[in-house]
């Protein structure tokens, strides 16, 4: 799998982790906050191209830790 595909897969996994957390929320406000955090990653996945080499490299460096944090219950907010 090339770097671009790995970056998209990481973004998809992050989006899925947020979606799972949204499904487990107990309040509407918490769900809205998680949706707001997830939104930029949806947009980025949709707009990312194989030519975005610098951003692909950043995603591969940064997103594994963010994914781990979201899966463990952490958020940006």
Secondary structure, DSSP 8 states (H G I E B T S, - for coil): --HHHHHHHHHHHHHHHHHHHHHH-SSHHHHHHHHHHHHHHHHHHHH--TT-HHHHHHHHHHHHHHHHHHHTT----
